[in-house]
Amino acid sequence: MKQKFNWQSFISIALLFSFLIMMFSGVVLYIAPEGSLSRWIGWSVLGLTKSQWEQQHTIFSYLFVIFTVLHIFKINWALLWSYFFMNKFKFVFFKEILIALSITLIVFLGTLADINPFRWVIKVGDTISDSFGENIERPDIPDPEKLTIEQFVHQVSKISYVDFLEITKYHQFEIESKDQTIQDFCLNNNIQPVELYEKLTDRTYYIDSLE
């Protein structure tokens, strides 16, 4: 006899899987360096960049909401609704509802007001995130990895485009055009923007590479 598809099991298991991925991606983003720094140093976890983890977290958050709604309305709607039933003009579970609502408001307003322990939780994440940028050289230009090669050469490395071509030739880097972004160039050549920056700004290394 063919077993009937069990919607309750399916929804519960799918809810668990989406929750686990959403939780893990949330932890990753909690400790991740800010966007520009993560792109500059090529920061990743399990082979996924911060941007890719953000995408995963967003999609699985929506998936989690969908399965949560299904779990409520298809499995537990009657039970959940019973919590809000009124008996003689009083909620049956008034105390539980009040405590749950209070906790929600305290966490929301406490985080908004930036008070402890919520401030401490945020500070720990910021401290871990900032630690990835220690001893990392970065040009004083917003999002330098988004500049084109030509812009990067003139604004950041302060060398001529011809010299840049010589250096890329020496390292056997492939370049599509001067309008290619540094991020794409580094991705194609398996090098991080910070490593390219170090090569271009190290004058000793630069002179040796052109000999």
Secondary structure as the mmCIF struct_conf table of DSSP 4:
data_model
#
loop_
_struct_conf.conf_type_id
_struct_conf.id
_struct_conf.beg_label_comp_id
_struct_conf.beg_label_asym_id
_struct_conf.beg_label_seq_id
_struct_conf.end_label_comp_id
_struct_conf.end_label_asym_id
_struct_conf.end_label_seq_id
HELX_LH_PP_P HELX_LH_PP_P1 LYS A 2 PHE A 5
HELX_RH_AL_P HELX_RH_AL_P1 TRP A 7 ILE A 31
HELX_LH_PP_P HELX_LH_PP_P2 ALA A 32 GLU A 34
HELX_RH_AL_P HELX_RH_AL_P2 GLY A 35 ILE A 41
TURN_TY1_P TURN_TY1_P1 GLY A 42 GLY A 42
STRN STRN1 SER A 44 VAL A 45
TURN_TY1_P TURN_TY1_P2 LEU A 46 GLY A 47
STRN STRN2 LEU A 48 THR A 49
HELX_RH_AL_P HELX_RH_AL_P3 LYS A 50 LEU A 70
HELX_RH_PI_P HELX_RH_PI_P1 HIS A 71 ILE A 75
BEND BEND1 ASN A 76 ASN A 76
HELX_RH_AL_P HELX_RH_AL_P4 TRP A 77 SER A 82
TURN_TY1_P TURN_TY1_P3 TYR A 83 PHE A 84
STRN STRN3 MET A 86 MET A 86
BEND BEND2 ASN A 87 LYS A 90
STRN STRN4 PHE A 91 PHE A 91
TURN_TY1_P TURN_TY1_P4 VAL A 92 PHE A 93
HELX_RH_AL_P HELX_RH_AL_P5 PHE A 94 ALA A 113
TURN_TY1_P TURN_TY1_P5 ASP A 114 ASP A 114
TURN_TY1_P TURN_TY1_P6 ASN A 116 PRO A 117
HELX_RH_AL_P HELX_RH_AL_P6 PHE A 118 SER A 131
TURN_TY1_P TURN_TY1_P7 PHE A 132 ASN A 135
BEND BEND3 ASP A 140 ASP A 143
HELX_RH_3T_P HELX_RH_3T_P1 PRO A 144 LYS A 146
BEND BEND4 LEU A 147 LEU A 147
STRN STRN5 THR A 148 THR A 148
HELX_RH_AL_P HELX_RH_AL_P7 ILE A 149 PHE A 152
HELX_RH_PI_P HELX_RH_PI_P2 VAL A 153 SER A 157
BEND BEND5 ILE A 159 ILE A 159
HELX_RH_AL_P HELX_RH_AL_P8 TYR A 161 TYR A 170
TURN_TY1_P TURN_TY1_P8 HIS A 171 GLN A 172
TURN_TY1_P TURN_TY1_P9 LYS A 178 ASP A 179
BEND BEND6 GLN A 180 GLN A 180
STRN STRN6 THR A 181 THR A 181
HELX_RH_AL_P HELX_RH_AL_P9 ILE A 182 ASN A 188
TURN_TY1_P TURN_TY1_P10 ASN A 189 ASN A 190
HELX_RH_AL_P HELX_RH_AL_P10 PRO A 193 THR A 201
HELX_RH_AL_P HELX_RH_AL_P11 ARG A 203 LEU A 210
#
